[in-house]
Structures are given as structure tokens and as C-alpha cells.
Amino acid sequence: MKLKKEFAVLVSATMITGMFAGCGNSNDKGNSKPKSEDAKSSGDGKVYYLNFKPEQADQWVELAKTYTDETGVDVQVQTAASGTYESTLKSEMAKDEPPTLFQVNGPVGLKSWKDYCYDLSDSQIYKDLSSDDYALKDGDTVQGIAYVIETYGLVYNKAILNKYFKLPDAEVKSIDELNNFDALKKTADGIQAHKDDLGVEGAFTSAGMDSSSDWRFKTHLANLPIYYEYKDKGIDSTDAIEGSYLDDYKNIWDLYIKDSTCKPSMLSSKTGEDAASEFALGEAVFYQNGTWAYNDVKDMEVADEDMGMLPIYIGVKGEEDQGLCTGSENYWCVNKNADQEDIQATLDFMAWVVESDDGRDMLANEMGFVTPFTTFDEYLPSNPLVKANDDYTKDGKKPVSWNFTTMPSETWKNDLGSALLEYAQGTGKWDAVKTAFVDNWATEYQASNAE
């Protein structure tokens, strides 16, 4: 337990440090060679980046310092605490010196900030983008650019899973058989029944529902029923979700809270750090998270070669051919209301990040990002979870697109999260989850479009 406590302290320290440290439209973008090796000087301009990702807070502070040391340009980075980015951004934008570089999570998030977005269509970073699929555009105007392509699913411990497969009464005998919800449930139930034999606390890490963890379920897990409904209808957004796959959503949520390291009554106090620690220390076999979580669990009890990632199976017909959930909710936007010299300094900094050796090494090797820029051909992250996604792609599995960026509002997500928690704790019914998912979608969509 001492190791677990030390791990939690280390993760907390990393987040706190980051939070308070410093305050050509052609589709042919195939040149992978950086345009320049030296960073530009932006005169008197300065950069203030409000970062979305606490898990990379320290690396952004370090990269900003490197750029400042090289160019003399002041770059300040502040990182919003997990789950508070939108409120933090609103607060910072109201200040005399607001962020010059900020983030939105996609088309829905852009609605609130489109009037603040500088047109990036003539910027170097847009020219470095590999495809317009990774740009938020309004006609020819480029309002945001994705800087990381991420994948999520069920991170798993190969060593413990293989140990389970060898048990005499194991109903699933190999990873190749573990390709649908039925097989996942049999495996998780078996691990839970043999947790003492396997030396684990549960099949799944705790499904914590505090703000550092609940996004994994009210947003990322909720993407699955949205994805399949959209797929059936051939749409990519809607003003009224039907919830036709909510029974499947219930399947996987029930499994998470039953075959877990903790009792459902404890979920309100369980954090993202708890879940990361449980997986990193070998206390659980499955951990719903993404490629970005590698930095939180590496160099602990689970060796890189023992980390894999499965698709999140929920019981949908044909899910054997499903790949991992892949997309982006991290789009850079430049504040057009900033001073012109600060806008130019920010554009120069962004170009340096994706073209310089220091910037590319930090994003790929330290942060573990897969990026959508042509300049990264020689900078691929040494991340076993990224490799897992590559393997599924090579096998022809169909990736699940990120449709949660079409969720109507943060209120919708929060209400869904509250209903999930009430259901898990036994103080609410699944019907309340359905109401939060379906009825609130229409209400919030109408409200957000009326503003």
C-alpha cells in the first residue's frame, strides 16, 4: 500500500505543478520536412497557453521554458484542473491578459468560442496539417486545429489475463476469443471469482465518479451508444437522440461496477488517480482509458510489453469487427482579440512546437501523442497503447469515431453522470439514466442553439 500512496502523491504533484506554473488552403500537405530548424523571434509578443490536459502539465511548462530560453519570447502555461476547463477558460478570458492560445473539444465546444477564434488558414501550422479532417472550418476560415489524435478502449494487463486463461474453469482461453461483450463478461466474471488466485482486487479498476474520473463514463463510455445510433441512421449529429443502444450501455456499466476493485457505494469518492494506481500496481486487469494514460501507468508494476488495449464491447451485433475509439477533442484556437504581436508570437510558438526537434520529441516521446502533422514522420511515440491501435487498424478493424463532441452541453454530461452514480449506488433507477440521456439531450440541444 505504501507504493500505491507514493504513486498517488506523485500524480497529484504533477497536476498541481502544471496548474500553477507561470500563469495555402491546398489539401496537398504532403511535405514532411520541417520548414525551418530555428524558432522565430516575435519581437515584444508573448504567449499565454491555457492547457486542457493535466496529465501533460509539467511537459508543457518544460517546453515553454525551452522555447523562451531559445528565443527570449515569454511563454506562460496554465493548466485547468480536470473537469474544469470550460469554467476556467471563461474566467481567464475575462481578465485583462487572457489566453492567446486555448482549446475547444470539437464543433459543439467551438460554438461558445467561435467569435474568439483567429483565422488560421494562412498559418504555418495549418500548412503542416496532414488533412482538413483535423481542422474546424467555417467555409474557408480555419477556426481550430487538432494537435493530437487519441485512442481509448480497455487497457489490460496481458500477464494477469494470460494467467486467467490458463485456469481450468476459464470460459475464455485466449485473447483472440475475447472479441465481444459475451466473452468480456465471462472473462471479467471469472477473474472476479478467482481474484485471490490471481492476486488482484477486481477485474476492472474502480469506476470513480468524482470530476477527475467521471468523464470516462458520462462522455467516453457514452460515446458507444451514440456512435451505433448515428451509424444506423447515417448521421453525424442530432437534435434528438433516441437512446436505441441504452440497454447495451447498461450492460457494460453493470459489468464495470460489479466486477470491480471496490463496492459501488464507494464510487462517488473514487478518483482518476485511484484507477490509474490500481492498474499500475497490478490490482486490476482492465482499465478504461486511452493512449494518453500511458504516462500515468508506465514504469510501475506493469511492464510495457504487458500492456494492451481492447475495444469496449457492449453487446452490439458485429462488434467482433470493431476497433478502438479514435479521434480528437483537443483543438488549438488562437485568441483573435489578443494584441497582434501576441497573436504572431503564438503562431510562431505553435509552428515551433510541431517543427522543431525539441517540440516534436516532447509531443511524441514525452507526452506520447500521435499527431496529425506531416512533420512527425520520424517522431512516433514509444507507447504500447498506440501500437495496440496500429495492430487493430492493420487487421482491418473499424475504428469507433468520437461522436461525444456532438453532445449538446456540459449540463447534459453532468446530469448523465449523476444518474449513473445514483444507479450504481442503488439510490436511483436505470430509467433516470434513460431520461438524462434522451430527454435531456433534446432539452439541452434546444437551449444551446437558442443562446
C-alpha positions as CSV (number, residue, x, y, z in Angstrom):
1,M,0.0,0.0,0.0
2,K,2.9,2.3,0.5
3,L,3.7,2.1,-3.2
4,K,0.1,3.0,-4.0
5,K,0.2,6.1,-1.8
6,E,3.5,7.2,-3.2
7,F,2.1,6.8,-6.7
8,A,-1.0,9.0,-5.9
9,V,1.2,11.7,-4.4
10,L,3.4,11.7,-7.5
11,V,0.4,12.1,-9.8
12,S,-1.1,14.9,-7.6
13,A,2.2,16.8,-7.5
14,T,2.4,16.6,-11.3
15,M,-1.0,18.1,-11.7
16,I,-0.5,20.8,-9.1
17,T,2.8,21.9,-10.6
18,G,1.2,22.2,-14.1
19,M,-1.8,24.2,-12.8
20,F,0.2,26.9,-11.1
21,A,3.4,27.0,-13.2
22,G,3.6,30.5,-14.7
23,C,0.5,31.7,-15.2
24,G,-2.3,28.0,-48.7
25,N,-5.6,26.1,-48.3
26,S,-4.4,23.2,-50.5
27,N,-5.2,19.7,-49.5
28,D,-1.8,18.7,-50.6
29,K,0.1,18.8,-47.3
30,G,2.5,16.0,-48.0
31,N,5.9,17.7,-47.3
32,S,7.0,16.0,-44.0
33,K,10.2,18.1,-43.8
34,P,10.1,20.9,-41.2
35,K,10.1,24.3,-42.9
36,S,12.7,25.7,-40.5
37,E,15.0,24.4,-37.9
38,D,15.2,27.7,-35.9
39,A,12.5,29.3,-33.9
40,K,11.4,32.8,-34.9
41,S,11.6,35.8,-32.7
42,S,8.2,37.5,-32.2
43,G,9.5,40.9,-31.1
44,D,7.7,42.1,-28.0
45,G,4.9,39.5,-28.3
46,K,4.2,36.9,-25.6
47,V,2.2,33.6,-25.4
48,Y,-0.2,32.5,-22.7
49,Y,-1.4,28.9,-23.2
50,L,-4.4,27.6,-21.2
51,N,-3.8,23.8,-21.4
52,F,-6.6,21.3,-21.2
53,K,-4.7,18.1,-20.3
54,P,-3.4,17.9,-16.6
55,E,-1.5,14.7,-17.4
56,Q,0.9,16.7,-19.6
57,A,1.1,19.8,-17.4
58,D,4.7,19.5,-16.5
59,Q,5.8,18.8,-20.0
60,W,4.1,21.9,-21.4
61,V,5.8,24.0,-18.8
62,E,9.2,22.5,-19.7
63,L,8.6,23.0,-23.4
64,A,7.6,26.6,-22.8
65,K,10.8,27.2,-20.9
66,T,12.9,25.7,-23.7
67,Y,11.3,28.0,-26.2
68,T,11.8,31.0,-24.0
69,D,15.4,30.2,-23.5
70,E,15.9,29.8,-27.2
71,T,14.0,32.9,-28.4
72,G,13.6,35.2,-25.5
73,V,9.8,35.1,-26.1
74,D,7.8,34.8,-22.8
75,V,5.6,31.7,-22.9
76,Q,3.3,31.1,-19.9
77,V,1.3,27.9,-19.4
78,Q,-1.5,27.3,-17.0
79,T,-3.4,24.0,-16.8
80,A,-7.0,23.8,-15.8
81,A,-7.8,21.1,-13.2
82,S,-9.5,18.0,-14.6
83,G,-13.2,18.7,-15.4
84,T,-12.9,22.5,-15.0
85,Y,-11.6,23.6,-18.4
86,E,-14.7,25.4,-19.7
87,S,-15.2,27.4,-16.4
88,T,-11.5,28.2,-16.2
89,L,-11.4,29.4,-19.8
90,K,-14.4,31.7,-19.2
91,S,-12.7,33.1,-16.1
92,E,-9.4,33.6,-17.9
93,M,-10.9,35.2,-21.0
94,A,-12.5,37.9,-18.8
95,K,-9.1,39.0,-17.5
96,D,-7.0,41.9,-18.8
97,E,-4.4,39.4,-20.2
98,P,-6.5,36.5,-21.4
99,P,-5.0,33.3,-23.0
100,T,-3.6,33.8,-26.5
101,L,-3.8,30.0,-27.1
102,F,-6.7,27.9,-25.9
103,Q,-8.6,24.7,-26.7
104,V,-12.1,23.6,-27.7
105,N,-13.3,20.0,-27.8
106,G,-14.8,20.0,-31.3
107,P,-17.8,21.5,-33.1
108,V,-20.0,21.8,-30.0
109,G,-17.3,23.4,-27.9
110,L,-16.5,25.8,-30.7
111,K,-20.0,27.3,-30.6
112,S,-19.2,29.1,-27.4
113,W,-15.9,30.4,-28.6
114,K,-16.1,30.9,-32.4
115,D,-16.2,34.7,-32.1
116,Y,-12.8,34.5,-30.3
117,C,-11.0,32.4,-33.0
118,Y,-8.4,33.8,-35.2
119,D,-8.4,32.5,-38.8
120,L,-5.6,30.0,-39.1
121,S,-6.0,29.4,-42.8
122,D,-2.7,31.3,-43.7
123,S,-0.8,29.9,-40.7
124,Q,2.2,27.7,-40.9
125,I,0.7,25.2,-38.5
126,Y,-2.3,24.7,-40.9
127,K,0.1,24.2,-43.8
128,D,1.7,21.4,-41.6
129,L,-1.6,19.7,-41.1
130,S,-1.9,16.4,-42.9
131,S,-5.6,16.6,-43.6
132,D,-8.6,19.0,-43.4
133,D,-10.3,16.3,-41.4
134,Y,-8.4,17.6,-38.4
135,A,-9.4,21.2,-38.8
136,L,-12.6,23.0,-37.6
137,K,-13.7,25.1,-40.5
138,D,-16.4,27.5,-41.4
139,G,-16.1,27.8,-45.2
140,D,-12.5,28.7,-45.9
141,T,-12.0,30.0,-42.4
142,V,-9.9,27.7,-40.1
143,Q,-11.0,28.2,-36.5
144,G,-9.3,25.3,-34.8
145,I,-6.6,22.7,-35.5
146,A,-6.4,19.3,-33.7
147,Y,-2.9,18.7,-32.3
148,V,-3.3,15.2,-31.1
149,I,-5.1,12.1,-32.3
150,E,-6.0,9.8,-29.4
151,T,-7.4,6.4,-28.9
152,Y,-9.2,4.8,-26.0
153,G,-10.6,1.4,-25.0
154,L,-10.0,-1.1,-22.3
155,V,-6.3,-1.0,-21.3
156,Y,-5.5,-4.5,-20.0
157,N,-2.7,-6.4,-18.2
158,K,-1.6,-9.2,-20.5
159,A,0.3,-11.1,-17.9
160,I,-2.6,-11.4,-15.5
161,L,-5.1,-12.1,-18.3
162,N,-2.9,-14.9,-19.6
163,K,-2.8,-16.3,-16.1
164,Y,-6.6,-16.3,-16.0
165,F,-6.8,-18.0,-19.5
166,K,-4.8,-21.0,-18.0
167,L,-7.2,-21.6,-15.2
168,P,-9.1,-25.0,-15.6
169,D,-12.5,-23.4,-15.5
170,A,-11.8,-20.3,-17.6
171,E,-14.6,-20.0,-20.2
172,V,-12.4,-17.9,-22.5
173,K,-8.9,-19.3,-23.3
174,S,-7.2,-16.7,-25.4
175,I,-7.1,-13.0,-26.3
176,D,-8.4,-14.0,-29.8
177,E,-11.6,-15.3,-28.3
178,L,-12.1,-12.0,-26.3
179,N,-13.7,-10.1,-29.1
180,N,-17.3,-9.4,-28.0
181,F,-19.3,-8.4,-24.9
182,D,-20.3,-12.0,-24.1
183,A,-16.6,-13.1,-23.9
184,L,-15.7,-10.0,-21.9
185,K,-18.4,-10.7,-19.3
186,K,-17.3,-14.3,-19.0
187,T,-13.7,-13.2,-18.6
188,A,-14.5,-10.5,-16.1
189,D,-16.8,-12.7,-14.0
190,G,-14.1,-15.4,-14.0
191,I,-11.4,-13.0,-12.9
192,Q,-13.6,-11.7,-10.1
193,A,-14.4,-15.2,-8.9
194,H,-10.7,-16.0,-8.9
195,K,-9.3,-12.7,-7.8
196,D,-7.5,-14.2,-4.8
197,D,-5.9,-16.8,-7.0
198,L,-4.8,-14.1,-9.5
199,G,-3.6,-11.7,-6.8
200,V,-5.9,-8.9,-7.9
201,E,-8.6,-6.8,-6.2
202,G,-11.0,-6.9,-9.1
203,A,-11.4,-7.4,-12.9
204,F,-11.9,-3.7,-13.5
205,T,-10.4,-0.6,-11.9
206,S,-12.8,1.5,-9.8
207,A,-15.2,3.5,-11.9
208,G,-14.7,6.6,-9.9
209,M,-17.4,9.3,-10.4
210,D,-15.6,12.3,-9.0
211,S,-14.7,15.0,-11.5
212,S,-11.2,13.6,-12.2
213,S,-12.7,10.3,-13.4
214,D,-16.4,10.6,-14.3
215,W,-15.7,11.9,-17.8
216,R,-14.6,8.3,-18.7
217,F,-18.2,7.1,-18.3
218,K,-20.5,10.1,-18.9
219,T,-18.6,11.1,-22.0
220,H,-16.2,8.4,-23.4
221,L,-18.3,5.3,-22.5
222,A,-21.5,7.2,-23.5
223,N,-19.9,7.6,-27.0
224,L,-20.6,3.9,-27.8
225,P,-24.4,4.1,-27.8
226,I,-24.2,7.4,-29.6
227,Y,-21.8,6.0,-32.2
228,Y,-24.0,3.0,-33.0
229,E,-27.2,5.0,-33.2
230,Y,-25.5,7.5,-35.6
231,K,-24.2,4.6,-37.6
232,D,-27.6,3.1,-38.0
233,K,-29.1,6.4,-39.1
234,G,-26.2,7.5,-41.3
235,I,-25.9,10.8,-39.4
236,D,-23.1,12.6,-37.5
237,S,-25.3,14.7,-35.2
238,T,-28.8,15.0,-34.0
239,D,-31.1,17.3,-32.0
240,A,-33.0,14.4,-30.5
241,I,-31.2,11.2,-29.6
242,E,-33.4,8.1,-29.3
243,G,-31.2,6.0,-27.0
244,S,-31.7,2.8,-29.0
245,Y,-28.5,1.3,-27.6
246,L,-29.0,2.2,-23.9
247,D,-29.5,-1.4,-22.9
248,D,-26.0,-2.1,-24.2
249,Y,-24.7,0.9,-22.3
250,K,-26.3,-0.6,-19.2
251,N,-24.6,-4.0,-20.0
252,I,-21.1,-2.5,-19.8
253,W,-21.8,-0.2,-16.9
254,D,-23.2,-3.1,-14.8
255,L,-20.1,-5.1,-15.5
256,Y,-17.8,-2.2,-14.5
257,I,-19.5,-1.7,-11.2
258,K,-20.0,-5.4,-10.3
259,D,-16.6,-6.9,-11.2
260,S,-14.6,-4.0,-9.6
261,T,-11.9,-3.3,-7.1
262,C,-14.4,-1.6,-4.9
263,K,-18.1,-1.6,-3.9
264,P,-20.5,0.6,-5.9
265,S,-21.2,2.6,-2.8
266,M,-17.7,3.9,-2.9
267,L,-17.7,5.3,-6.4
268,S,-18.6,8.9,-5.5
269,S,-15.2,9.2,-3.7
270,K,-13.0,7.3,-6.1
271,T,-10.7,9.3,-8.4
272,G,-8.9,9.0,-11.6
273,E,-5.7,8.6,-9.6
274,D,-7.2,5.7,-7.8
275,A,-8.0,3.9,-11.1
276,A,-4.6,4.6,-12.6
277,S,-2.9,3.4,-9.4
278,E,-5.0,0.2,-9.3
279,F,-3.9,-0.7,-12.8
280,A,-0.3,0.4,-12.5
281,L,0.1,-1.7,-9.4
282,G,-1.4,-4.8,-10.9
283,E,-4.5,-4.7,-8.7
284,A,-6.9,-4.8,-11.6
285,V,-6.8,-6.3,-15.1
286,F,-9.0,-3.9,-17.1
287,Y,-8.8,-0.1,-17.1
288,Q,-11.0,2.1,-19.3
289,N,-8.8,4.9,-20.6
290,G,-6.7,5.9,-23.6
291,T,-3.3,6.3,-25.1
292,W,-2.8,9.5,-23.1
293,A,-2.9,7.4,-19.8
294,Y,0.4,5.6,-20.6
295,N,2.4,8.3,-18.8
296,D,0.3,7.7,-15.7
297,V,1.0,4.0,-15.5
298,K,4.4,3.4,-17.1
299,D,7.5,2.4,-15.1
300,M,5.4,0.8,-12.3
301,E,4.4,-2.8,-11.8
302,V,3.1,-3.4,-15.3
303,A,5.8,-3.7,-18.0
304,D,5.3,-2.1,-21.4
305,E,5.2,-5.5,-23.0
306,D,2.3,-6.5,-20.7
307,M,0.1,-3.5,-21.7
308,G,-2.6,-4.0,-24.4
309,M,-5.8,-2.3,-25.3
310,L,-9.2,-3.9,-26.2
311,P,-12.2,-2.3,-27.9
312,I,-15.0,-1.5,-25.4
313,Y,-17.5,-4.2,-26.2
314,I,-21.2,-3.5,-25.2
315,G,-23.1,-6.3,-26.9
316,V,-23.8,-4.9,-30.4
317,K,-24.2,-7.2,-33.3
318,G,-21.0,-7.4,-35.4
319,E,-18.8,-5.8,-32.7
320,E,-16.2,-8.5,-33.3
321,D,-15.0,-6.3,-36.2
322,Q,-14.9,-3.2,-34.0
323,G,-11.7,-1.3,-33.4
324,L,-10.7,1.2,-30.8
325,C,-12.3,4.6,-30.3
326,T,-10.2,7.1,-32.2
327,G,-10.5,10.8,-32.7
328,S,-9.7,14.2,-31.1
329,E,-11.2,16.6,-28.7
330,N,-8.2,18.8,-28.5
331,Y,-8.3,21.6,-31.0
332,W,-6.0,24.6,-30.7
333,C,-7.5,28.0,-31.2
334,V,-5.8,31.4,-31.2
335,N,-7.5,34.3,-29.5
336,K,-8.2,36.9,-32.2
337,N,-8.8,39.6,-29.5
338,A,-5.2,39.4,-28.3
339,D,-2.7,42.1,-29.3
340,Q,-1.4,41.5,-32.8
341,E,2.2,40.9,-31.6
342,D,0.9,38.3,-29.2
343,I,-1.1,36.6,-31.9
344,Q,2.1,36.4,-34.1
345,A,4.1,35.2,-31.1
346,T,1.5,32.5,-30.5
347,L,1.5,31.4,-34.2
348,D,5.3,31.2,-34.1
349,F,5.3,29.1,-31.0
350,M,2.8,26.7,-32.4
351,A,4.8,26.2,-35.6
352,W,8.0,25.6,-33.5
353,V,6.2,23.0,-31.4
354,V,5.3,20.9,-34.5
355,E,8.5,21.6,-36.5
356,S,11.5,21.8,-34.1
357,D,13.3,18.7,-32.7
358,D,12.6,19.8,-29.1
359,G,8.9,20.3,-29.8
360,R,8.4,17.1,-31.8
361,D,10.4,15.0,-29.3
362,M,8.3,16.4,-26.4
363,L,4.9,15.7,-28.0
364,A,5.8,12.3,-29.4
365,N,8.2,10.8,-26.9
366,E,7.5,12.6,-23.6
367,M,3.7,13.3,-24.0
368,G,3.2,10.1,-26.1
369,F,1.0,11.9,-28.7
370,V,0.1,10.7,-32.1
371,T,-0.2,14.0,-34.1
372,P,-2.0,14.9,-37.4
373,F,1.0,16.9,-38.7
374,T,3.2,15.9,-41.7
375,T,6.3,16.9,-39.7
376,F,6.2,13.9,-37.4
377,D,7.1,11.0,-39.7
378,E,10.3,10.3,-37.7
379,Y,8.7,11.1,-34.4
380,L,6.3,8.3,-33.4
381,P,5.6,7.7,-29.7
382,S,7.1,4.6,-28.0
383,N,3.7,3.9,-26.4
384,P,2.4,0.3,-26.3
385,L,-1.2,1.5,-26.4
386,V,-0.5,3.4,-29.6
387,K,0.9,0.1,-31.1
388,A,-2.3,-1.7,-30.0
389,N,-4.3,0.7,-32.1
390,D,-2.0,0.2,-35.0
391,D,-2.5,-3.5,-34.8
392,Y,-6.2,-3.2,-34.9
393,T,-6.0,-0.9,-37.9
394,K,-3.7,-3.3,-39.7
395,D,-6.2,-6.1,-39.0
396,G,-8.9,-4.2,-40.7
397,K,-10.9,-3.4,-37.6
398,K,-13.3,-0.5,-37.9
399,P,-12.4,2.3,-35.5
400,V,-15.2,3.9,-33.5
401,S,-15.4,7.6,-34.2
402,W,-15.6,10.2,-31.4
403,N,-19.2,11.4,-31.5
404,F,-19.2,12.7,-28.0
405,T,-18.0,16.0,-29.3
406,T,-21.6,16.3,-30.5
407,M,-23.1,16.0,-27.0
408,P,-25.3,19.1,-26.5
409,S,-23.8,20.6,-23.4
410,E,-21.7,20.1,-20.2
411,T,-25.0,20.1,-18.3
412,W,-26.1,17.0,-20.3
413,K,-22.9,15.2,-19.4
414,N,-23.1,16.2,-15.7
415,D,-26.8,15.1,-15.4
416,L,-26.0,11.8,-17.1
417,G,-23.0,11.3,-14.7
418,S,-25.2,12.0,-11.7
419,A,-27.8,9.5,-12.9
420,L,-25.2,6.8,-13.5
421,L,-23.8,7.3,-10.0
422,E,-27.3,7.1,-8.4
423,Y,-28.0,3.9,-10.2
424,A,-24.6,2.4,-9.3
425,Q,-25.2,3.3,-5.6
426,G,-28.7,1.8,-5.6
427,T,-30.3,5.2,-4.9
428,G,-31.7,5.6,-8.4
429,K,-33.2,3.6,-11.2
430,W,-31.9,3.0,-14.7
431,D,-35.0,4.9,-16.0
432,A,-33.3,8.0,-14.7
433,V,-30.3,7.3,-16.8
434,K,-32.6,7.0,-19.8
435,T,-34.2,10.3,-19.0
436,A,-30.9,12.0,-18.6
437,F,-29.6,10.5,-21.9
438,V,-32.7,11.0,-24.1
439,D,-34.9,13.8,-22.7
440,N,-32.1,16.0,-21.5
441,W,-30.4,15.7,-24.9
442,A,-33.3,17.4,-26.7
443,T,-33.7,20.0,-24.0
444,E,-30.1,20.9,-23.8
445,Y,-29.7,20.9,-27.6
446,Q,-32.6,23.3,-27.9
447,A,-31.2,25.5,-25.1
448,S,-27.7,25.6,-26.6
449,N,-28.9,26.6,-30.0
450,A,-31.2,29.3,-28.6
451,E,-28.3,31.2,-27.0
